[in-house]
Amino acid sequence: MSENMHFSIFIVMERKILSQLLDWKKSKNKECLLVKGARQIGKTHIIEEFGKKCYKSAVTLNFFENPGLKEIFTRELSADEILKSMSLRLINFKLIEHQTLIFLDEIQECPQARTALKFLAQDSRFDCIASGSMLGISYKELASVPVGYEMQLDMFSMDFEEFLWAKGIDKNLIEHIKSFYLDKKKVPFDMNETMFKYLKEYMIVGGMPEVVKTFVETGNFTEVHKVQQKILASYLDDIAKYASVPEKPKARSSFLSIPKQLAKENKKFQFSLVEKGGSARKYENSLEWLRDAGLIKFCENVSLPVFPLNAYSKGNWFKIYLMDIGMLTAMYGFEMKQAIMENSLSGPAKGGIYENLIADILSKKNIPLYFYKPENNAQEIEFLLTQKTSVIPVEVKSGNNATISLNKFLEEFKPPFGIKFITGNLGVAGNKVTLPLYMAAFFR
């Protein structure tokens, strides 16, 4: 399914990545930009908008919509030959040195075009951005990986703050709410209740641009669910199209198992829930494929919760979250939307949804996800964050329950502070900071 949607979406829906594109344009040094992310998150439109606003000329090659354009990259890959071949295949082809953006869209459809990024970067007369999910791309398919000539940028569906912008919430109001977080002061009751209403909407809608557009325009959760089901079906179609033949059924089963994985008390990913007798050896490549496709995020357990966390990661013990909270909610069915809005959700599934919410918010800040759960121990800290060289424990509560695990962690490892995200208000007790769930959006 093409990412092309009506241009007006992005007039209304401001995206933070635009500032990163501007930074690249100002500071690049013979580097092309590769924007990676799941399909249908708006890569095409924000890059085309960037090209229109920031260049005198912009040229788009979409390998999904026009497979014939792959022919450009089947011959000599020098910049001159590539540009000459483009001029034969594109109408109104216009290049202005140092003022033209060449956009190679859906680059996963043409691995040779990715190899060509090196030569376009070396030429340096024209800026070049490529985008795609890395669906189906393996390094074996590339004649040469453009190391040193390719800057990579991960893009995600809309985060909670962008969702608020799309709803028309004033940025000054958001900054005012943020001031309570920075000052560690209790949020006024009505303001806190309003923010939780918006957060519940985000949990239901998520950040897929077409879904957000539908919600903003109609306010109809039934219509929202229809669009989400269409996107989920397209993801399953992508698995069928792009995954290797041995991985197709395994990647599909792994993806569909995630709601079950998060609905149990122990959120550790269990291969036996994918298939009876399932094993890491059988399914690990399928999970890696889903990660490369931008659909899931790993949260890895650590043997010791100290800096640097990646040095203590236990590769065989991890949780998996969907990259978009709205997609998870949709996979549970329409009744889940009702339960969230009516505050009637209970049981382990409730905890899994709130954990995935925080994972969604943190991941879209490019924060690596780790957690801490010693073997044969009920203690679990849902997330570990790093501030400079300190490790900050984070507990996520669907209510305002006791924090036995967090208290024990604070006593044993003595971090500067710990965080408890709840469905209540802000409070500080010693070195334990209690925050409303929506304030995860303000964490840096």
PAVO-233841 format. One line per field, with one value per residue (C-alpha): residue number from 1; residue in one letter; x, y, z. Coordinates in steps of 0.02 Angstrom, whole numbers, plus 50000, padded with zeros to 5 digits. Example, Ala and Ser with C-alpha at 12.3 -4.5 7.8 and 13.67 -1.06 7.14 Angstrom:
resi <- (1, 2);
resn <- (a, s);
xx <- (50615, 50684);
yy <- (49775, 49947);
zz <- (50390, 50357);
//
This chain:
resi <- (1, 2, 3, 4, 5, 6, 7, 8, 9, 10, 11, 12, 13, 14, 15, 16, 17, 18, 19, 20, 21, 22, 23, 24, 25, 26, 27, 28, 29, 30, 31, 32, 33, 34, 35, 36, 37, 38, 39, 40, 41, 42, 43, 44, 45, 46, 47, 48, 49, 50, 51, 52, 53, 54, 55, 56, 57, 58, 59, 60, 61, 62, 63, 64, 65, 66, 67, 68, 69, 70, 71, 72, 73, 74, 75, 76, 77, 78, 79, 80, 81, 82, 83, 84, 85, 86, 87, 88, 89, 90, 91, 92, 93, 94, 95, 96, 97, 98, 99, 100, 101, 102, 103, 104, 105, 106, 107, 108, 109, 110, 111, 112, 113, 114, 115, 116, 117, 118, 119, 120, 121, 122, 123, 124, 125, 126, 127, 128, 129, 130, 131, 132, 133, 134, 135, 136, 137, 138, 139, 140, 141, 142, 143, 144, 145, 146, 147, 148, 149, 150, 151, 152, 153, 154, 155, 156, 157, 158, 159, 160, 161, 162, 163, 164, 165, 166, 167, 168, 169, 170, 171, 172, 173, 174, 175, 176, 177, 178, 179, 180, 181, 182, 183, 184, 185, 186, 187, 188, 189, 190, 191, 192, 193, 194, 195, 196, 197, 198, 199, 200, 201, 202, 203, 204, 205, 206, 207, 208, 209, 210, 211, 212, 213, 214, 215, 216, 217, 218, 219, 220, 221, 222, 223, 224, 225, 226, 227, 228, 229, 230, 231, 232, 233, 234, 235, 236, 237, 238, 239, 240, 241, 242, 243, 244, 245, 246, 247, 248, 249, 250, 251, 252, 253, 254, 255, 256, 257, 258, 259, 260, 261, 262, 263, 264, 265, 266, 267, 268, 269, 270, 271, 272, 273, 274, 275, 276, 277, 278, 279, 280, 281, 282, 283, 284, 285, 286, 287, 288, 289, 290, 291, 292, 293, 294, 295, 296, 297, 298, 299, 300, 301, 302, 303, 304, 305, 306, 307, 308, 309, 310, 311, 312, 313, 314, 315, 316, 317, 318, 319, 320, 321, 322, 323, 324, 325, 326, 327, 328, 329, 330, 331, 332, 333, 334, 335, 336, 337, 338, 339, 340, 341, 342, 343, 344, 345, 346, 347, 348, 349, 350, 351, 352, 353, 354, 355, 356, 357, 358, 359, 360, 361, 362, 363, 364, 365, 366, 367, 368, 369, 370, 371, 372, 373, 374, 375, 376, 377, 378, 379, 380, 381, 382, 383, 384, 385, 386, 387, 388, 389, 390, 391, 392, 393, 394, 395, 396, 397, 398, 399, 400, 401, 402, 403, 404, 405, 406, 407, 408, 409, 410, 411, 412, 413, 414, 415, 416, 417, 418, 419, 420, 421, 422, 423, 424, 425, 426, 427, 428, 429, 430, 431, 432, 433, 434, 435, 436, 437, 438, 439, 440, 441, 442, 443, 444);
resn <- (m, s, e, n, m, h, f, s, i, f, i, v, m, e, r, k, i, l, s, q, l, l, d, w, k, k, s, k, n, k, e, c, l, l, v, k, g, a, r, q, i, g, k, t, h, i, i, e, e, f, g, k, k, c, y, k, s, a, v, t, l, n, f, f, e, n, p, g, l, k, e, i, f, t, r, e, l, s, a, d, e, i, l, k, s, m, s, l, r, l, i, n, f, k, l, i, e, h, q, t, l, i, f, l, d, e, i, q, e, c, p, q, a, r, t, a, l, k, f, l, a, q, d, s, r, f, d, c, i, a, s, g, s, m, l, g, i, s, y, k, e, l, a, s, v, p, v, g, y, e, m, q, l, d, m, f, s, m, d, f, e, e, f, l, w, a, k, g, i, d, k, n, l, i, e, h, i, k, s, f, y, l, d, k, k, k, v, p, f, d, m, n, e, t, m, f, k, y, l, k, e, y, m, i, v, g, g, m, p, e, v, v, k, t, f, v, e, t, g, n, f, t, e, v, h, k, v, q, q, k, i, l, a, s, y, l, d, d, i, a, k, y, a, s, v, p, e, k, p, k, a, r, s, s, f, l, s, i, p, k, q, l, a, k, e, n, k, k, f, q, f, s, l, v, e, k, g, g, s, a, r, k, y, e, n, s, l, e, w, l, r, d, a, g, l, i, k, f, c, e, n, v, s, l, p, v, f, p, l, n, a, y, s, k, g, n, w, f, k, i, y, l, m, d, i, g, m, l, t, a, m, y, g, f, e, m, k, q, a, i, m, e, n, s, l, s, g, p, a, k, g, g, i, y, e, n, l, i, a, d, i, l, s, k, k, n, i, p, l, y, f, y, k, p, e, n, n, a, q, e, i, e, f, l, l, t, q, k, t, s, v, i, p, v, e, v, k, s, g, n, n, a, t, i, s, l, n, k, f, l, e, e, f, k, p, p, f, g, i, k, f, i, t, g, n, l, g, v, a, g, n, k, v, t, l, p, l, y, m, a, a, f, f, r);
xx <- (50000, 50072, 50102, 50022, 49880, 49802, 49929, 49816, 49852, 50020, 49957, 49861, 49974, 50141, 50283, 50439, 50548, 50541, 50664, 50782, 50772, 50817, 50965, 51027, 51013, 51116, 51251, 51268, 51442, 51425, 51295, 51129, 50991, 50899, 50734, 50678, 50515, 50359, 50249, 50107, 50181, 50196, 50375, 50328, 50227, 50341, 50490, 50392, 50333, 50514, 50567, 50433, 50472, 50662, 50719, 50688, 50668, 50618, 50616, 50528, 50557, 50432, 50486, 50323, 50207, 50321, 50425, 50495, 50605, 50714, 50790, 50884, 50993, 51026, 51170, 51320, 51293, 51396, 51302, 51307, 51232, 51099, 51046, 51048, 50938, 50818, 50798, 50739, 50604, 50536, 50423, 50471, 50638, 50733, 50897, 50969, 51140, 51139, 50954, 50873, 50814, 50811, 50693, 50706, 50545, 50505, 50689, 50663, 50589, 50756, 50910, 51026, 50961, 51026, 51196, 51187, 51173, 51363, 51387, 51254, 51333, 51508, 51441, 51365, 51283, 51110, 51040, 50968, 50847, 50791, 50650, 50578, 50549, 50691, 50561, 50641, 50811, 50960, 51140, 51164, 51053, 51163, 51315, 51389, 51322, 51352, 51449, 51507, 51390, 51223, 51153, 51008, 50857, 50719, 50542, 50390, 50204, 50145, 50191, 50073, 50127, 50102, 49932, 49888, 49945, 49834, 49687, 49721, 49783, 49881, 50068, 50074, 49952, 50062, 50213, 50112, 50075, 50259, 50304, 50220, 50331, 50488, 50442, 50375, 50212, 50039, 49933, 49766, 49625, 49529, 49688, 49747, 49578, 49581, 49755, 49703, 49554, 49673, 49790, 49649, 49607, 49789, 49789, 49640, 49689, 49878, 49985, 49960, 49926, 49776, 49698, 49731, 49659, 49502, 49483, 49513, 49390, 49252, 49277, 49208, 49296, 49206, 49281, 49450, 49439, 49400, 49556, 49662, 49599, 49643, 49820, 49841, 49784, 49911, 50049, 50002, 50004, 50179, 50236, 50166, 50253, 50421, 50470, 50571, 50471, 50526, 50489, 50317, 50209, 50327, 50332, 50142, 50116, 50243, 50158, 49984, 50044, 50093, 49922, 49929, 50108, 50059, 49899, 49988, 50060, 50239, 50264, 50421, 50405, 50368, 50390, 50270, 50130, 50174, 50168, 50160, 50339, 50403, 50585, 50701, 50799, 50642, 50569, 50712, 50739, 50553, 50561, 50713, 50617, 50472, 50594, 50676, 50502, 50477, 50328, 50396, 50516, 50621, 50638, 50785, 50813, 50979, 51076, 51132, 51043, 51198, 51276, 51300, 51141, 51181, 51334, 51220, 51081, 51018, 50985, 50872, 50754, 50653, 50481, 50408, 50295, 50207, 50280, 50108, 49991, 49836, 49880, 49891, 49723, 49647, 49718, 49622, 49458, 49336, 49277, 49450, 49420, 49261, 49348, 49487, 49369, 49252, 49394, 49324, 49482, 49557, 49676, 49850, 49798, 49773, 49952, 50015, 49925, 49993, 50169, 50153, 50093, 50252, 50357, 50272, 50312, 50492, 50532, 50476, 50609, 50738, 50763, 50825, 50711, 50776, 50696, 50754, 50686, 50804, 50776, 50667, 50615, 50446, 50531, 50517, 50556, 50463, 50589, 50764, 50815, 50986, 51027, 51211, 51287, 51144, 51012, 50835, 50705, 50529, 50374, 50211, 50049, 49875, 49814, 49908, 49958, 50103, 50276, 50363, 50483, 50528, 50555, 50670, 50767, 50791, 50856, 50972, 51046, 51026, 50989, 50967, 50779, 50647, 50488, 50315, 50193, 50011, 49834, 49837, 49928, 50107, 50188, 50361, 50407, 50593, 50682, 50524, 50434, 50255, 50199, 50039, 50062, 50051, 50206, 50314, 50300, 50406, 50547, 50716);
yy <- (50000, 50167, 50300, 50431, 50519, 50688, 50828, 50926, 50803, 50882, 51060, 51016, 50884, 50958, 50833, 50854, 50765, 50918, 51006, 50856, 50865, 51049, 51010, 50880, 51005, 51132, 51017, 50872, 50834, 50729, 50618, 50561, 50537, 50372, 50394, 50226, 50175, 50071, 50095, 50221, 50331, 50482, 50473, 50512, 50666, 50750, 50729, 50794, 50941, 50972, 50970, 51095, 51215, 51207, 51181, 51266, 51096, 50925, 50759, 50604, 50425, 50306, 50128, 50056, 50158, 50153, 49991, 50038, 50168, 50027, 50017, 50177, 50082, 49923, 49996, 50103, 50189, 50346, 50505, 50567, 50405, 50400, 50579, 50551, 50397, 50493, 50628, 50497, 50428, 50577, 50714, 50895, 50835, 50988, 50993, 51151, 51126, 51138, 51184, 51018, 50874, 50700, 50589, 50400, 50336, 50155, 50113, 49938, 49899, 49939, 49885, 49946, 50122, 50113, 50063, 50215, 50333, 50327, 50396, 50529, 50583, 50590, 50696, 50819, 50933, 50882, 50832, 50657, 50578, 50397, 50325, 50155, 50023, 49899, 49769, 49624, 49706, 49600, 49654, 49509, 49602, 49757, 49766, 49890, 49966, 50156, 50164, 50342, 50414, 50376, 50457, 50360, 50436, 50335, 50400, 50343, 50369, 50527, 50541, 50601, 50782, 50780, 50701, 50849, 50970, 50881, 50902, 51088, 51096, 51257, 51232, 51361, 51256, 51103, 51203, 51259, 51078, 51038, 51171, 51067, 50922, 51028, 51109, 50944, 51027, 50952, 50985, 51075, 50947, 50999, 51014, 50843, 50764, 50844, 50779, 50603, 50616, 50661, 50520, 50392, 50454, 50430, 50254, 50214, 50310, 50300, 50399, 50328, 50487, 50419, 50360, 50526, 50620, 50513, 50545, 50733, 50750, 50635, 50605, 50432, 50285, 50162, 50246, 50250, 50062, 50031, 50124, 50033, 49864, 49913, 49958, 49797, 49698, 49791, 49745, 49562, 49583, 49658, 49506, 49394, 49498, 49541, 49409, 49262, 49105, 49015, 49169, 49216, 49107, 49132, 49322, 49327, 49215, 49312, 49478, 49413, 49341, 49511, 49551, 49382, 49413, 49578, 49512, 49396, 49437, 49405, 49508, 49413, 49359, 49174, 49077, 48945, 49073, 49089, 48901, 48756, 48700, 48857, 48903, 49052, 48961, 48943, 49117, 49239, 49284, 49321, 49443, 49528, 49546, 49629, 49747, 49793, 49826, 49954, 49862, 49810, 49868, 49754, 49791, 49691, 49627, 49668, 49560, 49715, 49884, 49994, 50103, 50060, 49957, 49879, 49795, 49693, 49651, 49471, 49433, 49285, 49377, 49519, 49596, 49655, 49805, 49869, 50033, 50114, 50101, 50124, 49970, 49866, 49929, 49888, 49711, 49680, 49728, 49872, 49828, 49875, 50053, 50058, 49987, 50118, 50266, 50203, 50156, 49979, 49888, 49769, 49621, 49592, 49658, 49830, 49830, 49774, 49916, 50047, 49974, 49981, 50161, 50211, 50108, 50201, 50370, 50329, 50240, 50390, 50488, 50359, 50302, 50120, 50009, 49901, 49824, 49734, 49570, 49453, 49268, 49180, 49348, 49435, 49605, 49693, 49869, 49898, 50019, 50081, 50251, 50331, 50509, 50542, 50391, 50361, 50227, 50285, 50151, 50173, 50083, 50092, 50073, 50069, 50138, 50208, 50045, 50012, 50011, 49868, 49834, 50017, 50041, 49891, 49953, 50126, 50048, 49923, 50022, 50201, 50294, 50483, 50457, 50337, 50367, 50295, 50330, 50321, 50370, 50504, 50666, 50720, 50697, 50683, 50576, 50575, 50515, 50439, 50547, 50501, 50567, 50561, 50439, 50578, 50662, 50526, 50639, 50770, 50655, 50695);
zz <- (50000, 49950, 50080, 49969, 50058, 50031, 50052, 50169, 50309, 50338, 50331, 50488, 50560, 50605, 50624, 50730, 50603, 50490, 50605, 50590, 50401, 50410, 50523, 50397, 50255, 50350, 50416, 50293, 50226, 50068, 50150, 50083, 50210, 50234, 50327, 50396, 50476, 50460, 50309, 50315, 50451, 50334, 50271, 50092, 50132, 50256, 50138, 49988, 50093, 50145, 49963, 49912, 50054, 50057, 49876, 49710, 49628, 49696, 49603, 49673, 49617, 49698, 49663, 49731, 49622, 49469, 49468, 49297, 49381, 49448, 49274, 49312, 49435, 49335, 49237, 49279, 49448, 49421, 49465, 49285, 49216, 49351, 49317, 49129, 49149, 49263, 49130, 49004, 49120, 49215, 49146, 49187, 49255, 49316, 49412, 49489, 49566, 49756, 49753, 49704, 49814, 49738, 49837, 49817, 49895, 49945, 49922, 49991, 49819, 49734, 49836, 49697, 49724, 49902, 49836, 49722, 49871, 49885, 49710, 49727, 49891, 49815, 49672, 49799, 49670, 49726, 49894, 49906, 50030, 50023, 50125, 50162, 50293, 50274, 50225, 50135, 50115, 50161, 50140, 50019, 49897, 49901, 49790, 49914, 50074, 50066, 50229, 50264, 50133, 50215, 50370, 50443, 50529, 50611, 50591, 50687, 50686, 50773, 50957, 51093, 51075, 50886, 50917, 51029, 50894, 50767, 50886, 50887, 51066, 51088, 51105, 51244, 51345, 51319, 51378, 51530, 51573, 51549, 51678, 51813, 51764, 51768, 51935, 52007, 52058, 52065, 51910, 51938, 51944, 51788, 51686, 51741, 51700, 51527, 51490, 51539, 51422, 51280, 51332, 51326, 51151, 51101, 51174, 51062, 50906, 50910, 50791, 50616, 50513, 50419, 50582, 50670, 50521, 50528, 50715, 50702, 50558, 50622, 50809, 50769, 50850, 50737, 50584, 50673, 50701, 50518, 50463, 50592, 50532, 50354, 50407, 50507, 50354, 50247, 50371, 50355, 50166, 50180, 50278, 50141, 50008, 50081, 50208, 50143, 50108, 50268, 50375, 50308, 50424, 50572, 50557, 50541, 50693, 50796, 50754, 50794, 50961, 51034, 51112, 51200, 51256, 51338, 51416, 51537, 51708, 51652, 51494, 51442, 51261, 51258, 51096, 51160, 51139, 50955, 50932, 51052, 51074, 50986, 51014, 50994, 50861, 50755, 50778, 50816, 50632, 50615, 50760, 50685, 50522, 50614, 50700, 50533, 50464, 50603, 50677, 50847, 50982, 51091, 51277, 51344, 51520, 51602, 51723, 51818, 51815, 51802, 51668, 51525, 51514, 51344, 51421, 51535, 51412, 51418, 51236, 51271, 51390, 51318, 51301, 51136, 51112, 50958, 50895, 50890, 51040, 50932, 50829, 50988, 51049, 50879, 50884, 51046, 50959, 50965, 51141, 51205, 51147, 51250, 51403, 51394, 51375, 51512, 51632, 51643, 51589, 51718, 51733, 51660, 51489, 51567, 51631, 51460, 51371, 51491, 51473, 51283, 51298, 51390, 51268, 51124, 51200, 51247, 51083, 50983, 51075, 51017, 51197, 51204, 51307, 51450, 51603, 51759, 51824, 51916, 51888, 52017, 52089, 52084, 52078, 51910, 51853, 51690, 51613, 51648, 51582, 51578, 51629, 51600, 51689, 51810, 51785, 51828, 51870, 51802, 51861, 51766, 51863, 51788, 51955, 52105, 52187, 52305, 52227, 52315, 52172, 52150, 52337, 52342, 52190, 52266, 52426, 52343, 52197, 52262, 52098, 52112, 52097, 52033, 51932, 51952, 51811, 51867, 51820, 51954, 51989, 52019, 52188, 52265, 52415, 52452, 52295, 52219, 52091, 52047, 51878, 51776, 51631, 51501, 51572, 51493, 51340, 51431, 51482, 51405);
//
